[in-house]
Amino acid sequence: MNLEAFLYNLHFDIDKASPPNWEVDWDDAPLTYKLYRGLPVIPLSLEVPLTLKRMEVTEKLDLSKIGHFLWYVFGLTQFSESMMNINFSDQDMDLIQSKRRFVPSGGALYPNELYVYLKIENLPAGVYHYDVAHHRLVLLREGNFDSYLSRALGNRCDISDCFGTVFVTTMFWKNFFKYNNFAYRLQGLDAGVLIGQLLEVAKSFGLATGVYFQFLDRAINHLLGLSEQEESVYAVVPLSAESTSCFNRINIDGDDSATELCQELTAIQSTHYVQSRRVREFPMLTKMNEASMLESTRSFRQIKEEQINCEGQTVTLPYVKQLSYDLASVCRKRFSPDIDFVLGKVSQLQLATLLKSAMDSFSYINDLDGVQKKQKSRVSLYGCLYNVEGIPNGAYHYDSSAHALRRVQLGDQRLRLQHGMSGGNVNMFQVPLCLHVAGDKNYFKTEMGYRGYRIQQIEVGMLVQRFLLVASALGFGGHPLLGFDANICDEIYKLSPQGKTSLIQIPTGPYRRRPWLSGSLHS
């Protein structure tokens, strides 16, 4: 299968993306976290704060605060136990046990890992892995790598002014074992959700950040000691405690190559444990990863701002201020209902707050737009509304610049949405808001090549996490879904003539509490 056909099937014909006879070997499932063996470790404080109110200015993070930061971004936060099917006459009920984090993940498999390059007091400067299972840092490579990392980013960031840099990676096997090739689509989304959470936590700690989607892959992987047949970096996020001045460079300085940089550092010799006795091959995932890699800094690009079609009758939404909330509390409350949705009326103020706050918080510094936070997003929000106060049932596009809904078509769309779902885990007739994130159908392939697909999925995930946090603050639940017919949704919103497509579906609304046991993992 060629790569274009592979990506097309991932979106429009899921059944063709993976073999029909795929069987999941649950007895040989991998761990949801990576465990290194035989390396120096630095324990992190377990006394995490129970509130996270946004700080305007902060000092450089010490080791204790680094631990708090990483825990809120990706730490183990909850243990839960629930029944697969609630049937009190069945004596053999299947129990599902899972260790959760504050970010959602497809199948709760968490294919991503976090690595950090730190330069803080009372800690050897170097590259570390965040050991989620033990809430500690594992030292992979000691030393100062400012110059190496800066060059791997095309000298577009002053790494010397940053006290830390976070690397978000994907371990291919961690969700390939269940989803086969469909894992490739999930891995980008999961990375995006994680980055979205990272940026929100960074705001609460008063940190300046920037997201780099373009870097010399093999050089960064070599720095971390990763095998590219198993794991690869998806994004680099420098952290600064002072200002955004370290992210103010557009032009690439020099012409570095990954091959030349790799020769400057010796390879890391380490072992890690994944639990699976047999790790199957995933040739399409490694082929896509290879095709997405950048060898020279001269291949870095920016994406020109595109015009968004905002035609259609306008429904002006009420003015709302940016929603303020305690991030820690909202993270603990966040819930993904499926059969738990209950139909309730949504006010215009709630809808306006949900849409505006999610899109406003999505503005961030990155290497695709240049030095300024982008004013127009490469992904946008559409929604099928039902039972919203003062707004006719129908399909709408949210025009974030005007803070208004653009009517696409009137009518109750819930039956069409239900027919388009591949699973029966959500009753769309109990859902007042069904939101869709839409983006370029060709994933900016002209500018970004196959890396554009991965970047698009990441940005979708970043917006999804912001949306879910705001929904949680309003008392709503949201359940991100990929098991939907994109063609049906594209017809509803008339996206094809615009060269756009629906990338993810998020049923959203009131819900009832699920009968399960859960406990927080913190002291």
C-alpha positions in Angstrom: 0.0 0.0 0.0 1.4 3.4 -0.9 1.5 6.2 1.7 -1.2 8.3 0.1 -3.6 5.4 0.0 -2.7 4.5 3.5 -3.5 8.0 4.8 -6.7 8.1 2.8 -7.9 4.8 4.3 -7.1 6.0 7.8 -9.6 8.7 7.4 -12.2 7.7 4.8 -12.1 3.9 4.7 -10.9 2.6 8.1 -11.6 -1.0 7.4 -8.9 -1.0 4.6 -6.3 0.5 6.8 -5.8 -2.7 8.9 -6.1 -6.4 8.1 -9.6 -7.8 8.7 -8.3 -10.8 10.7 -6.4 -8.8 13.3 -6.7 -10.3 16.8 -5.6 -8.5 19.9 -3.4 -10.5 22.3 -4.4 -8.9 25.6 -2.3 -11.4 27.5 0.8 -10.0 25.8 -0.1 -6.3 26.0 2.7 -3.8 26.6 2.8 -1.5 29.6 1.4 1.9 29.2 4.7 3.4 30.3 8.3 2.9 29.5 10.7 1.5 32.2 14.4 2.0 31.9 16.8 -0.4 33.7 20.1 0.2 35.4 20.3 4.0 35.0 20.6 6.7 37.7 17.3 7.9 39.0 16.2 11.1 40.8 13.0 10.8 42.8 10.4 13.6 42.4 8.2 15.1 45.2 5.0 13.3 45.8 3.4 16.2 47.6 1.8 17.8 44.6 -0.4 20.9 45.1 -4.1 20.2 44.9 -4.8 23.6 43.2 -3.3 25.2 40.1 -4.2 28.8 39.8 -2.5 30.7 37.1 0.7 32.6 38.1 1.8 35.7 36.1 5.5 35.5 36.8 7.6 32.8 38.4 11.2 31.9 39.2 12.9 29.1 37.4 11.5 25.8 38.5 13.3 23.9 41.1 13.3 20.1 41.2 10.2 19.9 43.4 8.2 22.1 41.0 9.5 20.2 38.0 7.9 17.1 39.6 4.6 18.9 40.1 4.7 20.2 36.5 5.4 16.7 35.0 2.7 15.1 37.2 0.0 17.5 36.1 1.1 17.1 32.5 1.3 13.3 32.2 1.6 11.6 35.6 -0.6 8.7 36.9 -3.5 10.5 38.6 -6.3 7.9 39.1 -7.0 4.2 39.4 -10.4 3.1 38.3 -12.4 -0.1 38.1 -15.6 -0.5 36.1 -17.8 -3.1 34.6 -17.7 -3.7 30.8 -21.5 -4.5 30.7 -23.9 -3.7 33.5 -26.1 -6.7 33.8 -26.9 -7.7 37.4 -28.2 -11.1 36.3 -24.8 -12.0 35.0 -22.6 -13.7 37.6 -19.5 -13.3 35.4 -19.2 -9.6 34.9 -16.0 -8.4 33.2 -14.2 -5.8 35.3 -11.9 -3.2 33.6 -9.1 -1.8 35.7 -7.0 1.1 34.4 -4.5 3.7 35.6 -5.6 7.1 34.3 -3.9 10.4 33.6 -5.4 13.9 33.2 -5.3 13.6 29.4 -7.5 11.2 27.4 -6.0 8.5 25.3 -7.4 6.1 22.7 -8.1 2.9 24.7 -6.2 4.4 27.7 -3.0 3.1 26.1 -0.9 6.3 26.2 1.5 5.7 23.4 3.5 8.8 24.2 6.5 9.3 26.4 8.0 12.5 27.9 11.7 13.3 28.0 13.2 16.5 29.4 16.5 18.4 29.0 17.0 20.3 32.2 19.4 22.9 33.5 18.3 23.7 37.1 20.0 24.0 40.5 20.8 20.8 42.5 20.4 18.6 39.4 23.0 17.5 36.9 22.4 19.2 33.6 21.3 16.6 31.0 18.6 14.6 29.3 16.1 12.7 31.4 13.2 10.4 30.9 10.1 11.0 33.0 9.4 7.6 34.6 5.6 7.8 35.0 5.3 4.6 37.0 7.6 5.8 39.8 7.2 9.6 39.4 10.9 10.1 39.0 13.6 11.2 36.5 15.9 8.7 34.8 19.2 10.2 33.7 20.0 9.2 30.1 22.8 11.6 29.1 24.6 14.1 31.3 26.0 17.4 30.0 25.1 20.7 28.4 23.6 20.3 24.9 22.4 23.8 24.2 24.4 24.2 21.0 23.4 20.7 19.7 19.7 21.2 20.4 19.7 24.7 19.0 21.2 23.5 15.7 18.8 20.6 15.5 16.0 23.3 15.7 17.6 25.4 12.9 18.9 27.9 15.5 15.3 29.3 15.7 15.2 29.1 19.5 17.6 30.4 22.1 18.0 27.2 24.0 20.6 28.8 26.3 17.9 31.0 27.7 15.6 28.1 28.4 15.9 26.2 31.7 14.3 23.1 30.1 13.1 21.5 27.0 10.3 18.8 26.7 10.4 16.1 24.0 7.1 14.4 23.2 7.7 11.0 21.6 5.6 8.1 20.4 6.2 4.4 21.0 4.6 2.7 18.1 3.9 -0.7 19.7 2.1 0.7 22.7 -1.2 1.0 20.8 -0.4 -0.8 17.5 -0.9 -4.0 19.5 -4.6 -3.2 19.7 -5.4 -0.9 16.8 -2.9 -2.1 14.1 -2.3 0.5 11.4 -5.1 2.8 12.7 -2.7 3.5 15.6 -0.9 5.9 13.3 -3.8 8.3 13.3 -4.3 7.9 17.1 -0.6 8.5 17.9 -0.7 12.0 16.4 -3.9 12.9 18.2 -2.6 11.5 21.5 0.6 13.5 21.1 -1.5 16.7 20.5 -3.7 16.1 23.5 -0.6 15.7 25.6 1.0 18.9 24.2 -2.3 20.8 24.8 -2.2 19.8 28.4 1.5 20.7 28.7 0.8 24.2 27.4 -2.1 24.7 29.8 0.0 23.5 32.8 2.8 25.7 31.7 0.5 28.7 31.8 -0.4 27.9 35.3 3.2 27.8 36.3 3.9 31.1 34.6 6.1 29.6 31.9 6.7 30.8 28.3 6.6 28.0 25.7 6.9 27.4 22.0 6.1 24.3 20.0 8.5 23.1 17.3 7.1 20.6 14.9 10.1 20.8 12.6 13.5 19.5 13.7 16.2 17.1 12.7 14.5 13.9 13.7 17.5 11.6 13.8 19.6 14.1 15.7 17.0 14.6 18.4 16.3 10.8 18.6 20.1 10.2 18.9 20.3 12.7 21.7 17.6 10.8 23.6 19.0 7.4 22.6 15.9 6.2 20.8 15.6 3.4 18.3 13.6 4.8 15.3 12.2 1.4 14.6 10.4 1.6 18.0 10.0 5.2 19.1 10.4 8.7 17.6 10.1 12.4 18.7 6.9 14.1 17.5 7.4 17.6 19.0 10.0 19.7 20.9 8.7 22.3 23.5 11.3 24.6 25.1 10.4 26.1 28.5 11.5 29.6 29.7 10.7 31.3 33.0 11.5 34.8 31.8 9.8 35.8 28.5 9.0 34.7 25.0 12.2 36.3 23.7 13.9 32.9 23.2 11.2 32.0 20.6 11.5 35.1 18.5 13.5 33.9 15.5 12.0 33.1 12.1 15.0 32.7 9.8 17.0 29.5 9.9 20.7 30.1 10.8 23.1 27.7 9.1 22.6 24.5 7.2 22.9 21.7 9.7 22.1 18.0 8.8 21.0 15.2 11.1 23.9 13.0 9.9 26.5 15.6 10.9 25.0 16.3 14.3 24.7 12.6 15.2 28.4 12.2 14.7 29.1 14.7 17.6 27.6 12.5 20.3 28.3 8.9 21.2 25.3 6.6 21.2 23.4 5.9 24.4 23.6 2.3 25.6 20.5 1.5 27.6 17.8 -1.2 28.1 14.1 -0.8 28.9 11.1 -3.0 29.6 7.9 -3.1 27.7 6.4 -6.4 29.1 5.3 -7.8 25.7 7.1 -11.1 25.0 6.4 -10.7 21.3 6.5 -7.3 19.6 5.1 -7.6 16.1 6.3 -5.6 13.1 4.5 -2.5 12.1 6.0 -1.7 8.7 3.5 1.0 7.6 4.1 3.0 10.8 7.9 2.9 10.4 7.5 3.7 6.7 5.3 6.8 7.5 7.8 7.8 10.2 10.7 7.5 7.8 8.8 9.5 5.1 8.1 12.3 7.6 11.6 12.8 8.8 13.7 16.0 8.1 17.4 15.6 7.3 18.4 19.2 6.8 17.4 22.5 8.5 17.0 23.9 5.0 13.8 21.8 4.6 12.0 23.7 7.4 8.9 25.6 6.2 6.1 27.9 7.3 2.5 27.6 6.4 0.8 30.6 4.9 -2.3 31.9 6.5 -5.4 30.6 4.7 -8.7 32.3 4.2 -11.6 30.6 5.9 -15.0 30.6 4.2 -17.4 32.3 6.6 -20.5 32.5 4.4 -23.9 31.7 5.8 -26.5 33.4 7.9 -25.0 34.7 11.2 -26.1 33.9 14.7 -24.4 36.3 17.0 -23.3 34.8 20.3 -23.4 36.7 23.6 -20.2 38.4 24.7 -18.2 36.3 27.2 -14.9 36.8 29.1 -12.2 34.3 28.9 -13.2 31.5 31.4 -11.2 31.4 34.5 -10.9 28.1 36.5 -8.6 26.1 38.7 -6.8 23.8 36.3 -6.3 21.1 38.9 -9.9 20.9 39.8 -11.1 20.9 36.1 -8.6 18.1 35.3 -9.9 15.9 38.1 -13.5 16.5 37.0 -12.9 15.8 33.3 -15.0 12.8 32.1 -15.6 11.1 28.8 -19.2 9.9 28.8 -20.4 7.3 26.3 -23.7 5.7 27.3 -23.7 8.2 30.2 -24.9 11.3 28.2 -28.3 12.7 29.2 -30.1 15.2 27.1 -30.4 18.6 28.7 -30.9 22.2 27.5 -27.7 24.2 26.8 -27.9 28.0 27.2 -26.4 30.4 24.6 -24.0 31.7 27.3 -22.7 28.2 27.9 -22.2 27.5 24.2 -20.6 30.9 23.7 -18.2 30.3 26.6 -17.3 26.8 25.4 -16.5 27.8 21.9 -14.7 31.1 22.6 -12.7 29.9 25.5 -11.5 26.8 23.7 -10.5 28.7 20.5 -8.9 31.6 22.5 -6.7 29.2 24.6 -5.6 27.4 21.4 -3.5 30.4 20.4 0.2 29.5 20.9 3.7 30.2 19.5 5.0 27.6 17.0 7.4 27.3 14.2 4.8 27.1 11.5 3.5 30.6 11.9 6.6 32.5 12.9 7.2 34.7 16.0 3.6 35.7 16.7 0.8 33.7 18.2 -1.4 32.7 15.2 -4.5 34.7 14.7 -6.2 32.2 12.5 -6.2 28.5 13.2 -5.4 25.8 10.7 -8.2 23.8 12.3 -11.7 25.0 13.0 -14.8 24.1 14.9 -18.1 23.0 13.4 -21.1 21.7 15.4 -24.5 20.1 15.1 -26.7 21.7 17.7 -29.9 20.4 19.3 -31.9 21.9 22.1 -29.7 25.0 22.5 -31.5 28.0 23.9 -32.6 30.5 21.2 -30.7 28.8 18.4 -32.5 26.7 15.8 -31.5 23.0 15.5 -28.9 22.7 12.8 -25.3 22.5 11.6 -23.1 25.5 12.1 -19.5 26.8 11.7 -18.0 28.7 14.5 -16.4 31.9 13.2 -13.9 32.6 16.0 -12.9 36.0 14.6 -16.5 37.3 14.8 -17.5 35.1 17.7 -20.6 34.0 15.8 -22.2 30.9 14.3 -22.5 30.7 10.6 -25.5 28.6 9.6 -24.7 25.7 7.2 -28.1 24.0 7.2 -31.1 23.8 9.5 -32.6 20.6 11.0 -32.0 17.9 13.5 -28.8 16.0 12.4 -28.7 13.4 15.2 -30.1 10.5 13.1 -27.5 11.1 10.4 -24.7 11.3 13.0 -25.9 8.1 14.6 -25.9 6.3 11.3 -22.4 7.5 10.7 -21.0 6.0 13.9 -19.1 2.7 13.6 -19.8 1.8 17.3 -22.9 2.0 19.5 -21.2 3.3 22.6 -22.8 6.8 22.3 -26.5 7.5 21.9 -26.5 10.7 19.8 -30.1 11.4 20.6 -29.0 12.2 24.2 -26.3 14.6 22.9 -27.2 18.4 22.5 -23.8 19.4 21.1 -21.8 17.3 18.6 -18.7 19.2 17.7 -16.3 18.5 14.8 -12.8 19.7 14.3 -12.2 20.3 10.6 -9.0 21.0 8.7 -7.3 20.9 5.3 -8.2 17.7 3.4 -4.7 17.4 2.0 -3.0 18.1 5.3 -0.8 20.9 3.8 1.1 18.2 1.9 2.6 20.8 -0.6 4.4 22.7 2.2 5.0 19.9 4.7 5.0 16.6 2.8 3.8 13.6 4.8 4.9 15.4 8.0 1.9 17.6 7.4 -0.5 14.8 8.3 1.2 14.2 11.6 1.3 17.9 12.4 -2.4 18.3 11.5 -3.4 15.4 13.8 -1.3 16.9 16.6 -3.0 20.3 16.3 -6.4 18.6 16.3 -5.5 16.9 19.6 -4.2 20.2 21.0 -7.6 21.9 20.3 -9.5 18.8 21.6 -7.8 19.0 25.0 -8.5 22.7 25.3 -12.1 22.1 24.4 -12.4 19.2 27.0 -11.0 21.3 29.8 -13.5 24.1 29.1 -16.3 21.6 28.8 -15.3 20.2 32.2 -15.2 23.7 33.8 -18.8 24.2 32.6 -20.0 20.8 34.0 -20.2 19.1 30.6 -18.6 15.9 29.4 -17.0 15.4 26.0 -16.1 12.2 24.3 -13.6 12.4 21.4 -14.4 9.8 18.7 -12.7 8.7 15.5 -15.3 6.0 14.9 -17.5 8.1 12.6 -18.1 8.5 8.9 -16.2 11.6 7.8 -18.1 11.6 4.5 -21.4 12.1 6.2 -20.1 14.9 8.4 -18.5 16.6 5.4 -21.8 16.5 3.6 -23.6 18.0 6.6 -21.2 20.9 6.8 -20.6 21.2 3.0 -16.8 20.9 3.5 -15.7 19.3 0.3 -16.0 22.4 -1.9 -13.7 24.2 0.6 -11.1 21.4 0.5 -11.7 20.6 4.1 -12.8 17.5 6.0 -14.0 16.5 9.5 -11.0 15.2 11.6 -12.6 14.2 14.9 -16.1 14.1 16.5 -16.8 15.2 20.0 -20.2 14.6 21.5 -20.6 17.0 24.3 -23.2 17.8 27.0 -24.6 16.9 30.4 -24.1 13.4 31.7 -24.8 11.1 34.7 -22.1 9.7 36.8 -20.9 6.2 35.9 -21.1 3.4 38.4 -17.4 2.7 38.9 -14.8 2.8 41.7 -12.0 5.3 41.3 -9.4 6.8 43.5 -6.9 9.6 43.1 -3.2 8.8 43.0 -1.5 11.7 44.9 -0.4 12.5 48.5 
